[in-house]
Amino acid sequence: LYVHNMDGTVKQFFPSGALNNVDLRSGFKVGGKDYVLVGASADEKLGLYTYLLDPVTLETKEWGFITTGDYEPYGFCVGNYNGQFQLIADAKSGEVRIWTVTADANGAPAVKLERTLKVGSQPEGCVVDDATGNLYLGEEDVGIWRWNLAPGSSDTPESIAKVDRKRITDDVEGLTIMRDGAHKYLIASSQGDDTYNVFRIEGAAHTYVGRFAIVDGDKIDGVTATDGLDAWSGPIGQFPEGAMAFHDDQDKPDPGQQNYKMVDWRDIRKALNLPGAAQ
């Protein structure tokens, strides 16, 4: 696990081994102190790694490894819904597992398997809308599904979008949510054609609003075959109104080198003519 500064330099590195997806949530308490809970899936080691980021010192520390038995956690995301923190993993078999996580009396991770869901083929990217408890998941060759985390809610998912080779070209990969003022957007990586689909979500309603690509700039190359992505609303570093980070599978001109590209949310908002876009 790498922790980077906003200028791209490495702040910390944890040699945990091969990790696949990483996600985080703030406001997690251990011993009465607030931390940012960071989790990552490690399918080769059959478990989840957890870390704690101190929001005051900005230092991250290892917290614990959570074994998942014979279950191989591939995709992964973290939620904070209804006063509980969730660790959510999906396997290549299509099985999705949801655990709640707390700190025990000794300050170590304690998890409880709360629910198991299923899709028909390999999924990966997922994201939780903490405000509504909606869980969005990408089934790579099929489309995007939605469940709700509320107890007693249906295990049958609702289809949000399908792989149609027009808007979404398989694989469906990373999913994230951008909160922009009164508006909220689900953003999905359409890996097969190097684009990103944007849906406005309002309660149970969802509306497709467009898609965009990240092309070569004057000094920085564009982005292709994105696996993971993430979004931040509000000021962060040099971005006064938010930003997005995108995995790039080919950092030109370095053969075989991958990296992450940061994009100003204002540029995406303008490209799609979203509310608040500069004219």
N, C-alpha and C positions, 0 to 999 in steps of 0.2 A: 504494500500500500504506500503510495506516494502522497505527500501533502505539499502542495505548491503555494508559493506566494503569488500575488496577482501579477507580478512581473515575469512569471514563468520559472523563477528559480525554485529549487527544491528546498523546502523548509525542514521536512522530516521524511524518513523512509523506514518502513517496517518490513523486514524480510519474511513475511508470513507465508510465502509460497504463491502458487498460481491462484489468482482471484478472478472472478468473472464480473459481477455487478457490485456496485457500492451505492449506498444511500445513507441519509442521515435525517435526524429530527432534533430540534432544540427542546429545552425544558425538561430533560430527563433527570430525575433525582437519584443520587447515590449518596447515602449518608447525610441527607438533608441539603446537599449542595447540587446546584444546577449544572448540568453538562449538556453538550451536544452528543447524542448517541449516534455512533457511526457503525454500520454493519456492512459485511461483504460476504458473498457466497463463494465457497471453495468446493466445487463439485468433486475434484480429484481427492480431497481429504474427507469428503462426506460430512460437511459441517459448515457452520457460519462463524466467521471471526467478528468480534465486537471490539470497539475502541471508544474512548471517551475524550472529547475535545473540551478543554476548559475555555469558556467564552470570555474569560477575563485575561488570561495569559496567552491564549491562542495556541497552547501546547496540547498535543494529542498523546495519549498513552494507550497501550494495549489493555483491554479489559478481560476478555476471556474467549475461549473457543467453545462453541455449542455443537456437540455431535448430533447428527441427524440419523444415526443408525445406518441402514442400507439405502437410505433415500439420498439421491444425488441432487443437491440444490444448484440449479443452473442460473436462471434469472432470479432477481432479488429486488425487494424494495422495503422501505420502512414506513409505517403509518403512526399517527397519533390521533386516535378517534375515541370520543366518548370517555375521556379520562384514562385511556389505556394506550400503551405503545405496542405496535404490532411489528413482528418480523415476518415477512411474506416471501416465500421461495416457490419457484416452479421448477419442475424437472423435465427433461427431454421427453419423458413418457406422457406428458400432459397433465400430471398430477400437481396440484397447487396446495401448499400447506401454509396455514396461518397460525402463528404462535403469538401469545402475549408475553412480554418480557418485563421483568422488574429486577431490582437489586435485592438480594436476600439479606439476612441479618448480618452477614459478614461482608456485604458489599460486592458479592459476586453475582454474575448473571443467573437468573432463575427464569425458566421458560415453561409455558404450558401450551400444548397443542390444542387449539380451539376449534379448528375446522379444516376440512379437506374438500377441495373442489377439483373439477376435471374438465379439460378440453380434449379434443380428439387427436391433436398432433402436437409437435414441438412448439412451446411458447418460449418467450424470454422476457422482454421488457414489461415492467409493470410500474404503476404509480398509484398512490392513494390521495384522494381529495379529502383532507382531514376535516373540512367543514361539513361535508355531507356523508362521509363514510363510504363513498363510492370507490371501488377498486377497479382500475382499468388494467387490462392485460392484453398483450399482443401475441396472438397465435401466428407464428411466422408466415405460413403459407395460406392463411385463411382470412385474418382480419383482427379487429379490436373488439374485445368483449368487456362487459361491465357487470359487476356484482355490487351488493351493498354489504358492509361489515356488521350491520346491526344484528343482534341475536334474533334468530327466527326468520331472517330474510331468506329468500329463495336461493337454492344452489344452482338454479338454471340461469345462465348468463343472458344478458341482453346484447344484441349485436349493435355496435356503434358504427363500424365501417368494415367493408369487405375488400380483400385483395381483388382488384378488377383490372390491373395493368393500365389503368387510366389515371386514377388519382393515386392509388397505392400499388406499388409493384413489389412483390415479395423479394426479400423478407421484410415483414414488419419487425422493427427492432426497438430502439429506445423510445420510451414514453416519458413525458414530463408535463407539468401544469404550470402555466404562467398566470399570475394574478396581477392584473393591470388596472388599478383603480376599481371601478365597479364591475369590471369585466374579467372573465376567467376563461383561459384557453387550454385545451388539450392539444399537445404538439407531439407528432409521431414521426419517427424516421422511416421513410420509404426507401430501404437500402438498395433495392434493385435499380432505381433510376436516380439516386443521389438527390432526393428531394425530401421536403418536410411538409406534412399535412397539418393544417390548423383547424380545430373545431372550437366553436364557442359553446361553453357549457353553462347552463343556467338551471340549477336544480336538476330535475330529471331530463330536461330538454338538452339536445345537442344539435348544433348546426354547423355544417361544413362552410368555412369562410375562404379557403384558398390554400395554396401551397407555394413554397419558395425553394430556391436553391442557393448555395453559397459558392460564388464564382471567384476566379482569380482576381486579386487586387493588384495594386502597383508593386507591392513588396511581399505580399503573403499570398500563397496559393489557395485555391478553393478547397472544398471539402467533398470527399467521396466515401461511399459505402459506410455511413455512420452506424456504429453499434449503439453506444450510449450517448445521451444528451441530458442537459439539465438547464433549469431556468432560475433566475433570481429576480424578484421584483424590488423596486426601490433602489436607492443609491448603493453601488458597490464598486470600489476602486475608482477607475476613471469613467465609469458609466453611471451618469446621474439618474437615469430612469430604468435601470435594470439591464441585464445581459443574459445571453445564453452561451453555453459551452457545448461544443460538438466534437466527438471523436472523429478524427480523420485517418483513414486507413493508409494514406500515402502522402507523406510530407515532402513535397518536391523542394529541391531536386535530390533529396537523399533517398537512394533506392532502399526500399524495405522499411524505412523509418515511419512510424506512426506518431501522431501527437494530437493535441486538442486545440481547437480554434475558438476564440472568444468573439462574439458578435454583439454589437450594441442593439438593445431591444428597440430603440428608436428607428433603426434602419429596417428592422423586420416589420414594425408597425407601419412605417411609411410604404414599404413595398406592397403590403396587403391592404393599404388604406383603412387600417383599423381605427376605431375611435381614439382621438388624441394625436393622430398623425399630423406632423407639420405639413402645411400646404406649400 
